[in-house]
Amino acid sequence: MRTTLAVLMVAGSLTAAPLAALAGTPGGTPAAAAKTAKAAQSGHATSGTVKSISDTSLVLTKSGKKHHEMTFQLDKSVQKDGAVAVGSHVSIRYRDDGNKHVATAITAQETA
């Protein structure tokens, strides 16, 4: 009887450990955890007109109802597609690093 009870207790604790780990994830399911991880990796995207650009930063002017500027940090790993210059319309993929926007990819839109 003692052996059976001990086996049941061990089996129960082995079953409960993965369930406890899932309870700590957002939404409590592996799918919700995967969705949260994917959102963190994918970053953000925006578009606008290049106001200024240097080797280390790019200032983007966004038009519309909320006309404002965004500054992005640039480094050598930024993927650039097309001619990115002052006045060109671009799409930018970026990630937030603290209070800074770090560009990961810049695509210049072709003008007709």
Backbone torsions as a table, in degrees:
resi	resn	phi	psi	omega
1	MET	NA	-42.9	179.9
2	ARG	-63.4	-39.9	-179.5
3	THR	-64.9	-42.2	178.9
4	THR	-63.9	-42.8	179.1
5	LEU	-64.1	-41.4	179.2
6	ALA	-64.4	-41.2	179.3
7	VAL	-64.7	-42.7	178.9
8	LEU	-64.1	-38.3	179.4
9	MET	-67.2	-41.9	179.1
10	VAL	-65.8	-44.6	179.5
11	ALA	-62.8	-39.9	179.0
12	GLY	-65.3	-40.2	179.9
13	SER	-70.0	-33.7	176.9
14	LEU	-68.5	-31.4	177.9
15	THR	-76.4	-35.7	-175.9
16	ALA	-75.0	-29.1	-176.9
17	ALA	-60.1	-49.7	178.2
18	PRO	-65.0	-33.6	178.5
19	LEU	-67.0	-37.2	177.7
20	ALA	-66.1	-36.8	178.2
21	ALA	-65.4	-40.0	178.3
22	LEU	-67.0	-32.6	-179.3
23	ALA	-64.5	-26.7	179.6
24	GLY	-81.9	-8.6	-179.6
25	THR	-88.0	151.7	178.1
26	PRO	-60.0	127.7	179.8
27	GLY	83.1	-14.0	175.9
28	GLY	72.8	7.7	-179.7
29	THR	-126.3	155.4	176.9
30	PRO	-60.9	-35.0	179.3
31	ALA	-64.1	-41.4	178.9
32	ALA	-66.4	-38.6	178.1
33	ALA	-65.2	-40.7	178.6
34	ALA	-65.0	-39.7	179.2
35	LYS	-64.0	-42.0	178.2
36	THR	-64.5	-42.0	179.5
37	ALA	-65.2	-40.8	179.7
38	LYS	-64.7	-41.0	178.9
39	ALA	-62.9	-37.8	179.4
40	ALA	-68.2	-34.0	-178.7
41	GLN	-79.3	-35.2	-171.9
42	SER	-71.3	-28.0	179.0
43	GLY	75.6	-149.5	-174.4
44	HIS	-128.3	168.0	176.4
45	ALA	-142.3	147.6	176.0
46	THR	-155.4	172.5	177.1
47	SER	-146.3	161.4	-179.7
48	GLY	170.7	-164.4	-178.0
49	THR	-105.9	134.5	-179.8
50	VAL	-70.5	120.1	176.7
51	LYS	-88.8	-42.1	176.7
52	SER	-154.7	155.0	179.9
53	ILE	-147.5	140.7	174.4
54	SER	-138.2	-173.5	179.1
55	ASP	-67.6	-24.1	-174.0
56	THR	-115.3	-10.9	-179.3
57	SER	-153.0	159.2	177.0
58	LEU	-138.1	131.9	176.9
59	VAL	-107.8	125.2	-176.8
60	LEU	-111.7	132.0	174.9
61	THR	-99.0	123.2	178.5
62	LYS	-101.3	133.1	179.2
63	SER	-102.5	173.1	-178.9
64	GLY	119.2	-162.7	-178.9
65	LYS	-61.8	-38.0	-179.6
66	LYS	-106.3	68.8	-179.4
67	HIS	-64.6	116.9	178.1
68	HIS	-156.8	175.3	-179.0
69	GLU	-113.4	148.7	174.3
70	MET	-128.2	138.9	178.5
71	THR	-110.6	133.1	-178.5
72	PHE	-119.4	139.2	174.2
73	GLN	-82.4	137.9	178.8
74	LEU	-119.0	148.1	170.7
75	ASP	-142.1	-176.9	-175.1
76	LYS	-65.7	-21.2	-176.2
77	SER	-84.4	-3.8	-179.4
78	VAL	-65.8	128.9	176.9
79	GLN	-85.0	121.7	179.4
80	LYS	-113.6	131.6	179.2
81	ASP	-124.1	115.2	-178.4
82	GLY	94.3	-179.3	-178.2
83	ALA	-87.5	104.1	179.3
84	VAL	-92.6	113.3	-178.2
85	ALA	-146.3	167.4	177.1
86	VAL	-58.3	131.2	179.5
87	GLY	94.1	-13.6	-179.6
88	SER	-82.7	149.4	177.7
89	HIS	-88.8	127.6	-176.1
90	VAL	-131.7	157.2	169.1
91	SER	-110.6	136.0	-176.9
92	ILE	-126.4	131.6	169.1
93	ARG	-102.1	136.0	-176.7
94	TYR	-149.7	166.1	174.1
95	ARG	-125.9	154.8	177.4
96	ASP	-94.4	132.5	176.9
97	ASP	-125.0	93.8	-173.1
98	GLY	69.1	-122.8	178.9
99	ASN	-101.9	15.4	-179.9
100	LYS	-110.8	145.9	172.7
101	HIS	-96.0	122.6	-178.9
102	VAL	-111.0	115.3	-178.3
103	ALA	-69.5	137.4	176.1
104	THR	-112.3	-27.6	178.3
105	ALA	-154.4	139.5	178.6
106	ILE	-128.5	127.6	178.2
107	THR	-122.0	119.5	177.4
108	ALA	-80.3	134.2	178.6
109	GLN	-85.3	134.6	179.0
110	GLU	-76.1	138.3	176.9
111	THR	-97.3	143.4	-177.4
112	ALA	-88.6	NA	NA
